[in-house]
Amino acid sequence: MLATKLATSSRNKVIAMKRLELAHRGARLTKNHTVLYVENSLPAILAGLNVVNGVEIDVFYIKGTWWISHDFELSRFDSKETLQTASTDTVLKQENKVSRLITIESLIKALNNQPLKEPKLINIEIKQHNNTPSLEDCIK
């Protein structure tokens, strides 16, 4: 879990401060640090959003698609693929847990189908690889 502070300001003065807990790469570990869900997977993200104030996820922009993954190379997940060759059929394994690679579009669709009870924060870390365009090019 990550802990961060959210400041509310008015006219450049902080008027309120709230501590937020974020599930890093989703709620992926138990308190004993065993794998609960594959990191950055849909089950991990949804679990994190249901347990704490929000989640931190990592994304890459590859071939016109925002992929949710911490690494460009997927070898940590028993996969020989990279995000350059991956698809939503790409299987990721972490210890004895299995999931599929997802896109931001898949996450949005899942959140629209399963609304949250209260507003949550999704902190998105945009990662880059040698072959990925700049952030400015991605959002044009």
Phi, psi and chi 1 to 4 in degrees:
 res  aa     phi    psi   chi1   chi2   chi3   chi4
   1 MET       -  144.5  -63.9  -71.8  168.6      -
   2 LEU  -105.4  145.6  -66.5  175.2      -      -
   3 ALA  -119.0  134.3      -      -      -      -
   4 THR  -141.2  165.7 -170.9      -      -      -
   5 LYS  -115.4  136.2  -68.4 -177.9  179.7  175.6
   6 LEU  -107.1  122.5  178.7   66.2      -      -
   7 ALA  -103.3  137.9      -      -      -      -
   8 THR  -107.2  126.8  -56.0      -      -      -
   9 SER  -125.4  158.3   61.0      -      -      -
  10 SER  -141.7  121.7  174.3      -      -      -
  11 ARG    52.0   48.1  -62.0 -175.2 -175.9 -172.9
  12 ASN    65.3   17.3  -62.0  -32.9      -      -
  13 LYS  -118.7  132.7  -67.8 -176.7 -179.6  179.0
  14 VAL   -72.8  124.3  174.4      -      -      -
  15 ILE  -111.6  -12.5   56.2  173.6      -      -
  16 ALA  -157.5  149.8      -      -      -      -
  17 MET  -138.0  132.4 -172.3   76.0   75.8      -
  18 LYS  -131.0  134.6  178.8 -179.3  178.7 -177.9
  19 ARG   -83.5  130.5  178.2 -172.1  158.0  103.9
  20 LEU  -116.8  141.4  -60.0  176.1      -      -
  21 GLU  -109.0  128.6  -71.7 -173.6  -14.9      -
  22 LEU  -117.5  138.2  -57.0  178.8      -      -
  23 ALA   -81.3  112.0      -      -      -      -
  24 HIS   -71.6  117.2 -174.4 -121.2      -      -
  25 ARG    62.1   28.1  -59.6 -177.0 -158.5  164.9
  26 GLY    87.4  174.9      -      -      -      -
  27 ALA   -81.9   89.9      -      -      -      -
  28 ARG  -108.7  -16.5   58.5 -166.0  175.5   91.4
  29 LEU  -124.2  149.2  -59.1  173.7      -      -
  30 THR   -80.8  175.5   66.0      -      -      -
  31 LYS   -62.4  -24.4  -70.5 -177.6  179.3 -178.5
  32 ASN   -89.6    9.1  -62.0  -30.9      -      -
  33 HIS    66.4   26.5  -62.9  -75.6      -      -
  34 THR   -91.9  152.2   56.7      -      -      -
  35 VAL   -71.1  125.6  173.2      -      -      -
  36 LEU   -96.1  -47.2 -174.0   59.8      -      -
  37 TYR  -140.1  154.8  -60.4  108.9      -      -
  38 VAL   -62.9  134.1  174.6      -      -      -
  39 GLU   -58.4  145.7   66.1 -175.7   51.9      -
  40 ASN    58.4   19.0  -79.1  -45.6      -      -
  41 SER   -90.4  163.2   66.5      -      -      -
  42 LEU   -58.5  -46.2 -173.7   56.9      -      -
  43 PRO   -60.4  -37.9  -23.5   33.3      -      -
  44 ALA   -67.1  -42.1      -      -      -      -
  45 ILE   -66.3  -47.4  -65.5  166.8      -      -
  46 LEU   -63.6  -39.8  -65.9  176.5      -      -
  47 ALA   -63.4  -43.7      -      -      -      -
  48 GLY   -60.3  -41.4      -      -      -      -
  49 LEU   -67.1  -25.2  -69.7  170.7      -      -
  50 ASN   -88.5  -14.2  -75.4  -49.8      -      -
  51 VAL  -103.8  -41.7  174.9      -      -      -
  52 VAL  -127.1 -166.6  -68.6      -      -      -
  53 ASN   -71.3  -16.9  -56.6  110.3      -      -
  54 GLY   170.7 -169.3      -      -      -      -
  55 VAL  -134.1  158.2  -65.6      -      -      -
  56 GLU  -112.6  127.8  178.3  -84.4  -16.6      -
  57 ILE  -129.2  162.7   59.6  173.8      -      -
  58 ASP  -116.8  138.4  -52.8  -75.7      -      -
  59 VAL  -134.2  151.0  -61.2      -      -      -
  60 PHE  -123.9  144.8  -76.8   88.9      -      -
  61 TYR  -103.0  108.7 -173.1   76.2      -      -
  62 ILE  -128.4  127.9  -52.2  -70.1      -      -
  63 LYS    48.1   44.1  -60.8 -175.9  -66.6 -174.0
  64 GLY    80.4    8.4      -      -      -      -
  65 THR  -128.1  138.6  -58.2      -      -      -
  66 TRP   -88.6  111.0  -71.5  100.0      -      -
  67 TRP   -98.3  136.9  -68.0   98.9      -      -
  68 ILE   -92.4  109.4  -59.5  175.9      -      -
  69 SER  -166.3  144.8  177.8      -      -      -
  70 HIS   -79.0  -30.3 -177.5  -92.8      -      -
  71 ASP  -122.7  144.8  -57.5  -50.5      -      -
  72 PHE   -70.5  -43.9 -179.6   80.5      -      -
  73 GLU   -83.0  133.5  -56.0  -79.0  -21.6      -
  74 LEU  -101.7   19.3  -57.7  175.7      -      -
  75 SER   -63.9  -27.0   55.8      -      -      -
  76 ARG   -64.5  -16.8  -81.5 -166.9  -46.6  120.1
  77 PHE  -108.9   29.4  -55.7  103.5      -      -
  78 ASP    55.9   36.3  -66.4  -25.1      -      -
  79 SER  -122.9  140.8  176.1      -      -      -
  80 LYS   -90.8    1.8  -65.8 -179.5 -179.3  173.1
  81 GLU   -88.1  165.2  -63.6 -166.4   61.8      -
  82 THR  -118.2  173.1   67.5      -      -      -
  83 LEU   -65.2  -20.8  -71.2  177.6      -      -
  84 GLN   -67.2  -32.8 -165.1   72.5   33.7      -
  85 THR  -107.9   -4.7   60.3      -      -      -
  86 ALA   -76.7  165.2      -      -      -      -
  87 SER  -145.1  179.8   72.7      -      -      -
  88 THR   -72.3   -3.8   52.6      -      -      -
  89 ASP   -91.3   -5.1  -67.6  -31.8      -      -
  90 THR   -66.9  123.5  -60.2      -      -      -
  91 VAL   -90.3  133.8  174.5      -      -      -
  92 LEU  -115.4  132.7  -54.9  175.6      -      -
  93 LYS  -121.4  136.0  -62.5  177.0 -175.0  172.8
  94 GLN  -140.0  113.3 -156.2  167.6   20.9      -
  95 GLU    52.9 -121.8  -70.5 -173.4   15.3      -
  96 ASN  -101.8   15.5   61.7  -17.9      -      -
  97 LYS  -104.5  144.9  -55.6  -60.5  178.9 -170.5
  98 VAL  -129.8  140.6  177.4      -      -      -
  99 SER  -150.8  179.8 -170.7      -      -      -
 100 ARG  -115.9  150.5  -63.6 -151.9 -179.1  -85.1
 101 LEU   -65.2  138.7 -172.0   63.4      -      -
 102 ILE  -126.1  163.5   63.7  167.2      -      -
 103 THR  -108.3  165.6   64.2      -      -      -
 104 ILE   -59.6  -38.8  -74.2  -73.6      -      -
 105 GLU   -59.1  -40.3  -73.0  179.0  -17.2      -
 106 SER   -64.1  -40.5  -58.4      -      -      -
 107 LEU   -64.5  -45.0  175.3   58.8      -      -
 108 ILE   -60.9  -43.7  -68.5  168.5      -      -
 109 LYS   -60.9  -44.5 -173.9  175.7 -179.4 -179.4
 110 ALA   -63.4  -41.1      -      -      -      -
 111 LEU   -68.3  -34.5  -69.3  172.1      -      -
 112 ASN   -68.9  -31.8  -75.5  -26.0      -      -
 113 ASN   -82.5  -19.0  -69.7  -26.8      -      -
 114 GLN  -136.3   74.4 -176.3 -179.4  -10.5      -
 115 PRO   -58.8  147.7  -15.4   25.3      -      -
 116 LEU   -82.5  153.9  -60.0  168.4      -      -
 117 LYS   -72.4  -27.0  -65.4  174.9 -173.9  166.3
 118 GLU  -147.0  160.7   59.7 -173.3   58.3      -
 119 PRO   -60.5  140.5  -21.0   31.0      -      -
 120 LYS  -130.2  159.3  -60.8  -72.0 -178.0  158.9
 121 LEU  -100.5  132.9  175.2   72.2      -      -
 122 ILE  -117.8  109.5  -60.5  177.8      -      -
 123 ASN   -91.2  116.0  178.3   26.4      -      -
 124 ILE  -107.3  119.3  -59.4  173.4      -      -
 125 GLU   -95.1  117.2 -179.1  178.0  -22.5      -
 126 ILE   -88.8  119.9  -61.2  172.7      -      -
 127 LYS  -102.4  156.5  -56.5 -131.4  172.1 -153.9
 128 GLN  -127.6  151.1  -73.9 -163.1  -54.6      -
 129 HIS  -127.4  165.7 -172.0  -96.7      -      -
 130 ASN   -49.6  -38.6  -61.9  -16.7      -      -
 131 ASN   -95.1    4.2  -60.7  -35.9      -      -
 132 THR   -93.3  146.7   58.8      -      -      -
 133 PRO   -71.8  167.6   22.9  -29.0      -      -
 134 SER   -70.3  162.2   69.3      -      -      -
 135 LEU   -56.7  -42.0  175.3   59.2      -      -
 136 GLU   -59.4  -40.3  -68.4   80.3   18.6      -
 137 ASP   -69.3  -32.2  -68.2  -24.2      -      -
 138 CYS   -69.3  -33.8  -65.0      -      -      -
 139 ILE   -98.9    4.8   58.7  175.3      -      -
 140 LYS   -69.8      -  -75.1 -177.5 -178.2  174.7
